[in-house]
């Protein structure tokens, strides 16, 4: 089931222990992207091999998105696969 990404949804996912939202590919021609929540260690991801290989990934770090107080408008291009 897909759900539109919103600030409240980011907070819910963070409360459940999710740290990142990841897609195996970048946004398509319509500029939308379906992401999947992950409970990955952020520091380990950034310094590990997966990040180096993840150049084609669309990646959102939940904590960063909440700290930046991103606008709901910025999140409209993302849908979350739950």
Residue frames as qw, qx, qy, qz and C-alpha x, y, z in Angstrom:
[[0.000, 0.889, 0.457, 0.000, 0.00, 0.00, 0.00],
 [0.426, 0.258, -0.004, 0.867, 1.38, 3.41, -0.95],
 [0.220, -0.853, -0.415, 0.226, 0.79, 6.55, 1.04],
 [0.289, 0.841, -0.023, 0.457, 1.68, 10.17, 0.28],
 [0.605, -0.091, -0.395, 0.685, 4.72, 11.30, 2.27],
 [0.207, -0.861, -0.148, -0.440, 3.86, 14.00, 4.82],
 [0.025, 0.574, -0.558, 0.599, 5.48, 15.48, 7.92],
 [0.726, -0.334, 0.345, -0.492, 3.13, 13.52, 10.25],
 [0.982, 0.152, -0.108, -0.041, 4.01, 10.30, 8.39],
 [0.493, 0.557, -0.505, 0.437, 7.74, 11.07, 8.75],
 [0.304, -0.514, 0.522, -0.609, 7.20, 11.48, 12.51],
 [0.915, -0.122, 0.156, -0.353, 5.25, 8.21, 12.71],
 [0.881, 0.341, -0.293, 0.145, 7.95, 6.32, 10.85],
 [0.226, 0.583, -0.556, 0.547, 10.66, 7.80, 13.07],
 [0.582, -0.415, 0.412, -0.565, 8.69, 6.81, 16.19],
 [0.982, 0.035, 0.068, -0.174, 8.61, 3.22, 14.86],
 [0.686, -0.472, 0.441, 0.334, 12.40, 3.22, 14.54],
 [0.717, 0.543, 0.286, 0.332, 12.76, 3.86, 10.81],
 [0.419, -0.601, 0.133, 0.668, 15.76, 5.98, 9.86],
 [0.042, -0.333, 0.525, 0.782, 15.69, 6.27, 6.05],
 [0.709, 0.521, 0.342, -0.330, 13.41, 6.21, 3.06],
 [0.240, -0.425, 0.706, 0.514, 15.02, 4.53, 0.06],
 [0.794, 0.509, 0.121, -0.310, 14.12, 3.84, -3.54],
 [0.775, -0.101, 0.479, 0.399, 16.16, 1.63, -5.82],
 [0.451, 0.381, 0.398, 0.702, 16.04, 4.28, -8.52],
 [0.052, -0.197, -0.112, 0.973, 15.72, 8.02, -8.85],
 [0.433, 0.523, 0.412, -0.607, 12.43, 9.74, -9.57],
 [0.527, 0.342, 0.688, 0.362, 10.91, 8.97, -12.92],
 [0.203, 0.317, 0.394, 0.839, 9.86, 11.30, -15.71],
 [0.302, -0.744, -0.429, -0.413, 6.79, 12.44, -13.78],
 [0.094, 0.549, -0.451, 0.697, 9.13, 13.41, -10.91],
 [0.763, -0.466, 0.125, -0.430, 7.46, 11.04, -8.44],
 [0.352, 0.397, -0.822, 0.206, 9.31, 8.45, -6.43],
 [0.850, -0.407, -0.198, -0.268, 8.14, 5.50, -4.34],
 [0.137, 0.565, -0.696, 0.421, 10.33, 4.98, -1.28],
 [0.806, -0.302, -0.507, -0.047, 10.47, 2.19, 1.29],
 [0.412, -0.813, 0.290, -0.292, 11.18, 2.80, 5.00],
 [0.780, 0.207, -0.517, 0.287, 14.38, 1.22, 6.32],
 [0.633, -0.771, 0.058, -0.032, 15.83, 0.78, 9.82],
 [0.792, 0.325, -0.186, 0.482, 19.43, 1.18, 8.76],
 [0.527, -0.625, -0.077, 0.570, 22.18, 2.67, 10.89],
 [0.344, 0.936, 0.071, -0.034, 22.68, 6.07, 9.25],
 [0.190, -0.825, 0.500, 0.184, 26.38, 6.44, 10.09],
 [0.615, -0.152, 0.745, 0.209, 27.14, 2.91, 8.95],
 [0.617, 0.640, 0.453, 0.071, 25.28, 3.52, 5.71],
 [0.199, 0.969, -0.115, -0.092, 27.11, 6.78, 4.98],
 [0.192, -0.735, 0.638, 0.129, 30.56, 5.32, 5.65],
 [0.695, -0.061, 0.716, 0.029, 29.90, 1.85, 4.22],
 [0.227, -0.069, 0.762, 0.602, 30.00, 0.31, 0.79],
 [0.232, 0.614, 0.754, 0.017, 26.25, 0.52, 0.27],
 [0.072, 0.870, 0.136, -0.468, 26.34, 4.31, 0.09],
 [0.150, -0.513, 0.574, 0.620, 29.15, 4.16, -2.46],
 [0.154, 0.153, 0.892, 0.396, 27.13, 1.77, -4.59],
 [0.120, 0.653, 0.702, -0.258, 23.92, 3.71, -3.95],
 [0.093, -0.249, 0.208, 0.941, 24.50, 6.48, -6.42],
 [0.240, -0.224, -0.652, -0.684, 21.32, 5.50, -8.24],
 [0.250, -0.493, -0.787, 0.274, 19.32, 5.44, -5.02],
 [0.220, -0.667, -0.108, -0.704, 16.80, 8.07, -4.03],
 [0.566, -0.215, -0.649, 0.461, 17.51, 8.48, -0.32],
 [0.263, -0.732, 0.001, -0.628, 15.90, 10.52, 2.44],
 [0.374, -0.023, -0.736, 0.564, 17.22, 10.46, 5.99],
 [0.316, -0.716, -0.595, -0.184, 14.13, 10.91, 8.14],
 [0.472, -0.633, -0.269, 0.551, 15.85, 12.85, 10.92],
 [0.296, -0.119, 0.255, 0.913, 17.37, 15.28, 8.41],
 [0.078, -0.478, -0.597, -0.640, 14.04, 15.90, 6.73],
 [0.411, -0.760, -0.503, 0.031, 12.40, 16.65, 10.08],
 [0.483, -0.507, -0.093, 0.708, 15.27, 18.89, 11.25],
 [0.212, 0.056, 0.383, 0.897, 15.16, 20.87, 8.01],
 [0.307, 0.511, 0.507, -0.622, 11.46, 21.40, 8.56],
 [0.104, 0.029, 0.705, 0.700, 10.87, 20.62, 4.91],
 [0.472, 0.178, 0.054, -0.862, 7.66, 21.92, 3.41],
 [0.686, 0.237, 0.648, -0.232, 4.81, 19.54, 2.66],
 [0.595, 0.734, -0.094, -0.313, 5.11, 20.80, -0.91],
 [0.125, 0.653, -0.739, -0.108, 8.64, 19.36, -1.13],
 [0.387, -0.147, 0.895, -0.169, 7.37, 15.95, -0.02],
 [0.715, 0.393, 0.196, -0.544, 4.59, 15.69, -2.61],
 [0.553, 0.537, -0.573, -0.280, 6.87, 13.95, -5.08],
 [0.108, 0.272, -0.936, 0.195, 7.32, 10.99, -2.67],
 [0.828, -0.241, -0.154, -0.482, 5.01, 8.10, -1.93],
 [0.219, -0.465, 0.812, -0.276, 5.85, 5.59, 0.78],
 [0.707, 0.005, -0.655, -0.267, 5.40, 1.86, 0.26],
 [0.428, -0.431, 0.569, -0.555, 4.11, 0.55, 3.59]]
